[in-house]
Amino acid sequence: MTISKKHNIIRDVPPLPPSSLFFSEESANPLDLGERGLEQGADGSFFHNPVLLKKSVENLVVNSGGIYVDCTFGGGGHSREILKNLSEKGKLFAFDQDLDALKNTIDDERFTLINQNFRFLENALLMFGISQVDGILADLGVSSHQFDEAERGFSTRSNAPLDMRMNTKQNLDAQKIINEYDEEALSDIFYHYGELKESRKLAREIVHHRKTRKIETTEDLKKLFGYIPQHRQNKFFAQLFQSVRIEVNQELEALKEMLVQAHRILKPGGRLVVISYHSLEDRLVKRFLKNGMFEGEPERDIFGNYKKTFELLQSKATVPDDREIEENPRARSAKMRVGSPLSPEGGKNGKNDV
Ligand SMILES: C[S@@+](CC[C@H](N)C(=O)[O-])C[C@H]1O[C@@H](n2cnc3c(N)ncnc32)[C@H](O)[C@@H]1O
């Protein structure tokens, strides 16, 4: 078992479950990103403009000497703000599955960056002997950098190979989904992840077209639906691309797995702060914080009251103010929810004693 640590980046996190496709020896030189000509400030600021920065970190850090996790490092904006709020004793572990994000690592004794999917949160932290933490932040979705790098295929605006992988070492990409998934699977993705009502028709058209010609680029995909009226196109393609991206990165599964583990490893009185960018994510976060479930009828206690897993620290989601949206339009769909774990009896203490 080897843990190689360079520039505070953990490049090999054994042993993870076999389903962990996401880290391999191929990524042995994560700092070698020269080919992409990535340029940015030392603080990651060109990479991504952090959303709800102050509010999220204020809600997260309740113990300056505690152990914190940033599940979605990106440009490191939130991580830097967390570190500002920690004392010398505090520790911060950050995750990002995208090699590009590693270039923004922070040179600080208290900080460790782990190149791993946050769905392996518990296991990865155990590698450092950590089983309990004081706070966990997740700022979900894709970074501005991922959107803006045309060749990554996330943007509806540029022509690029159909890719959309946050983790460029995984096998599943958008091209495989569009060219190999069967009609029903495609239709389900468009319907559930893109909330596109005409999902069956879209899937049928893709399957028909690919019999004669492979759909290789974002432009190939868009051309198929050139008949969508101009005034609907932006929204339509945003929904279509979002649905494929969610499937490529298994975003909802990873989120659910992380939330369940977060509840297990948060100390009593600890904080979970999640910023989401679309209703599919927010619905999962809201339901989990309220009742510890993602779907179905919530469990009731012996008195018939719904079981609670978190104390909700705000009754409604926090959203960015007009000024933030004006300065950073990508913040406009953000919703932040904050919870503190409750014991199975509903109390704040001894969550893990029972
Ligand atoms: C919205 S950005 C986070 C930006 C960051 N808060 C900042 O201040 O720069 C989301 C980042 O999380 C990463 N990410 C998304 N889902 C992930 C997952 N399941 N595991 C690990 N990293 C993930 C993406 O690669 C991306 O870099």
The ligand as a Gaussian input file, in Angstrom:
#p B3LYP/6-31G(d) Opt

LIG

0 1
 C      -18.753000      23.613000      -8.551000
 S      -17.137000      23.021000      -8.602000
 C      -16.521000      23.415000      -7.003000
 C      -15.865000      24.744000      -6.945000
 C      -15.164000      25.044000      -5.637000
 N      -16.080000      25.072000      -4.528000
 C      -14.386000      26.315000      -5.703000
 O      -14.527000      27.156000      -4.810000
 O      -13.624000      26.491000      -6.657000
 C      -17.327000      21.303000      -8.451000
 C      -16.034000      20.522000      -8.437000
 O      -16.309000      19.280000      -7.814000
 C      -15.781000      18.232000      -8.556000
 N      -16.687000      17.100000      -8.375000
 C      -17.985000      17.015000      -8.743000
 N      -18.497000      15.839000      -8.386000
 C      -17.503000      15.165000      -7.752000
 C      -17.426000      13.873000      -7.136000
 N      -18.466000      13.038000      -7.126000
 N      -16.265000      13.520000      -6.565000
 C      -15.193000      14.355000      -6.573000
 N      -15.203000      15.577000      -7.166000
 C      -16.354000      15.979000      -7.735000
 C      -15.718000      18.713000      -9.980000
 O      -14.680000      18.052000     -10.660000
 C      -15.466000      20.211000      -9.802000
 O      -14.097000      20.494000      -9.833000

